[in-house]
Amino acid sequence: MTRPLLLCTSALLLAMLGQQAMALESDRQKPIDIGADELNIDNRAGTAVYTGTVEVDQGTMKLRSSRVELKRAQSGGLSSLTAKGGNGGRAYIEQQPAPNDPLAKGWGNTIIYHAGARRVELIGNAELHQNGDTFTGGYVEYFLDSRQVNARGNQSAQGSTSSGNGAGGRVRMQLTPEDQQGNSNQ
């Protein structure tokens, strides 16, 4: 009796996990739409620089900034995207990790999206809102697929001091109790 129940439960769990992975995969397969005030392309270097009010959309992923540089991989696909806020502002990125999850939202003076690794770096004045929790510091790294977060106070990825982050040189984290996460609009 318990064996059929275990098999049914396992099948249901695999189906649910498969749906979440497909949602992430569906964003990756969608075209990247970019709007900006100006565009400069260097085909030899494999770069495109967008400036002004820049809007980048791919599925549920949205990025807003004043400057975006795209780098192409040898294969012709996107290798990385570097966004910078302008005039003291921060760049912004959001994505819905899975169909029933709230948006993950991030801000930073600089945002680097590594397409192959599906990893986002928020550098300088960094802030990440994920599933009701908030992380702030000089540097926040977020892995889209595993939802892993790494953060540092006034430090960048390489350990050098970044510009002010409003966190007093420390990483700050605000955790929302699980029973309140569904009510959070962050």
C-alpha positions as CSV (number, residue, x, y, z in Angstrom):
1,M,0.0,0.0,0.0
2,T,2.8,2.5,0.8
3,R,4.8,1.7,-2.3
4,P,2.0,2.9,-4.8
5,L,1.6,6.0,-2.6
6,L,5.3,6.6,-2.6
7,L,5.4,6.2,-6.4
8,C,2.5,8.6,-6.9
9,T,4.0,11.2,-4.6
10,S,7.4,10.9,-6.3
11,A,5.7,11.4,-9.8
12,L,3.8,14.4,-8.5
13,L,7.0,15.9,-7.0
14,L,8.9,15.4,-10.3
15,A,6.1,16.9,-12.3
16,M,6.1,20.0,-10.1
17,L,9.9,20.4,-10.2
18,G,9.8,19.9,-14.0
19,Q,7.3,22.8,-14.3
20,Q,9.6,25.2,-12.3
21,A,12.7,24.2,-14.5
22,M,10.6,24.7,-17.6
23,A,9.6,28.3,-16.5
24,L,13.2,29.2,-16.1
25,E,14.1,27.5,-19.4
26,S,11.2,29.3,-21.2
27,D,12.7,32.7,-20.3
28,R,16.1,31.6,-21.7
29,Q,14.5,30.6,-25.0
30,K,12.7,33.9,-25.6
31,P,14.1,36.7,-27.7
32,I,15.8,39.7,-26.0
33,D,14.0,43.0,-26.7
34,I,16.0,46.1,-26.2
35,G,15.0,49.8,-26.4
36,A,17.3,52.8,-25.9
37,D,17.9,56.3,-27.0
38,E,21.2,55.4,-28.7
39,L,23.1,52.3,-29.9
40,N,26.7,51.8,-30.9
41,I,27.7,48.4,-32.4
42,D,31.2,47.1,-32.8
43,N,30.9,43.8,-34.8
44,R,34.7,43.1,-34.5
45,A,34.7,43.3,-30.8
46,G,31.3,41.6,-30.5
47,T,29.8,44.4,-28.4
48,A,26.7,46.6,-28.5
49,V,26.4,49.6,-26.2
50,Y,23.0,51.1,-25.5
51,T,22.6,54.5,-23.8
52,G,19.9,56.8,-22.6
53,T,16.8,55.2,-21.1
54,V,17.6,51.6,-21.7
55,E,15.0,48.8,-21.4
56,V,15.9,45.1,-21.8
57,D,13.2,42.4,-21.7
58,Q,13.5,38.7,-22.1
59,G,10.4,36.7,-20.9
60,T,9.9,37.6,-17.2
61,M,13.3,39.2,-17.0
62,K,13.3,43.0,-17.1
63,L,16.3,45.3,-16.8
64,R,16.3,49.1,-16.6
65,S,19.4,51.4,-16.7
66,S,21.0,54.3,-18.4
67,R,23.8,52.3,-20.1
68,V,23.9,48.6,-21.2
69,E,26.8,46.8,-22.9
70,L,26.1,43.4,-24.4
71,K,29.0,41.0,-25.2
72,R,28.5,38.2,-27.6
73,A,30.0,34.7,-27.1
74,Q,31.9,32.9,-29.9
75,S,28.7,31.0,-30.7
76,G,26.9,34.3,-31.4
77,G,24.7,34.2,-28.4
78,L,24.8,36.5,-25.4
79,S,27.8,36.1,-23.2
80,S,27.2,38.9,-20.7
81,L,25.3,42.1,-20.1
82,T,26.6,45.0,-18.0
83,A,24.2,47.7,-16.9
84,K,25.1,50.9,-15.2
85,G,22.8,53.4,-13.4
86,G,23.3,57.0,-14.4
87,N,23.4,60.3,-12.5
88,G,23.8,58.7,-9.1
89,G,21.0,56.2,-9.8
90,R,21.0,52.5,-9.8
91,A,20.3,50.0,-12.5
92,Y,17.3,47.6,-11.9
93,I,16.6,44.0,-12.8
94,E,13.7,41.7,-12.0
95,Q,12.7,38.1,-12.9
96,Q,10.1,35.6,-11.8
97,P,12.0,32.5,-10.8
98,A,9.0,30.1,-11.2
99,P,5.4,30.5,-12.2
100,N,4.0,30.8,-8.6
101,D,6.9,32.7,-7.1
102,P,7.1,36.4,-6.5
103,L,9.5,38.5,-8.6
104,A,13.1,38.6,-7.6
105,K,14.2,42.2,-7.8
106,G,17.7,43.7,-7.7
107,W,19.3,47.1,-7.8
108,G,23.0,48.2,-8.1
109,N,25.2,50.9,-9.4
110,T,26.4,48.2,-11.8
111,I,24.6,45.0,-12.7
112,I,26.3,42.2,-14.6
113,Y,24.3,39.3,-16.0
114,H,26.3,36.3,-17.0
115,A,24.0,34.5,-19.5
116,G,25.7,31.1,-19.5
117,A,25.9,30.8,-15.8
118,R,22.5,32.5,-15.3
119,R,24.2,34.6,-12.5
120,V,23.6,38.2,-11.6
121,E,26.1,40.5,-9.9
122,L,24.8,43.6,-8.2
123,I,27.8,45.9,-7.5
124,G,27.8,49.1,-5.5
125,N,24.8,50.1,-3.4
126,A,23.5,46.6,-4.0
127,E,20.0,45.4,-2.9
128,L,18.2,42.2,-3.6
129,H,14.5,41.3,-2.8
130,Q,13.9,37.6,-3.1
131,N,10.8,35.8,-1.8
132,G,10.1,38.4,0.8
133,D,13.7,38.6,2.1
134,T,16.0,41.6,1.5
135,F,19.8,41.6,1.1
136,T,21.9,44.8,1.0
137,G,25.6,45.4,0.8
138,G,28.3,46.6,-1.5
139,Y,28.1,43.4,-3.6
140,V,25.3,40.9,-3.9
141,E,25.5,37.8,-6.2
142,Y,22.4,35.9,-7.2
143,F,22.2,32.6,-9.0
144,L,18.9,32.5,-10.9
145,D,18.5,28.7,-11.2
146,S,19.5,27.7,-7.6
147,R,18.4,31.0,-6.0
148,Q,21.7,31.1,-4.1
149,V,22.7,34.5,-2.7
150,N,26.2,35.6,-1.8
151,A,26.8,39.1,-0.3
152,R,29.7,41.3,0.9
153,G,29.7,44.7,2.7
154,N,31.8,47.3,0.9
155,Q,33.5,44.7,-1.2
156,S,33.1,43.9,-4.9
157,A,33.5,40.4,-6.4
158,Q,37.3,40.8,-6.5
159,G,37.6,42.2,-3.0
160,S,38.2,45.8,-3.9
161,T,36.3,48.6,-2.2
162,S,33.2,49.7,-4.0
163,S,31.4,53.0,-3.7
164,G,29.0,53.6,-0.8
165,N,26.3,51.2,-0.3
166,G,24.2,52.7,2.5
167,A,24.9,49.6,4.6
168,G,27.8,51.0,6.7
169,G,30.2,48.5,5.2
170,R,28.3,45.5,6.3
171,V,25.9,43.1,4.7
172,R,22.3,43.5,5.9
173,M,19.6,40.9,5.6
174,Q,15.9,41.1,6.5
175,L,14.2,37.7,6.6
176,T,10.5,37.4,6.3
177,P,8.8,34.5,8.3
178,E,7.5,31.8,5.9
179,D,3.9,32.4,7.0
180,Q,4.2,36.0,5.8
181,Q,6.0,35.5,2.5
182,G,2.9,35.0,0.5
183,N,1.6,38.4,1.7
184,S,4.8,40.2,0.8
185,N,4.6,42.4,-2.3
186,Q,8.4,42.9,-2.7
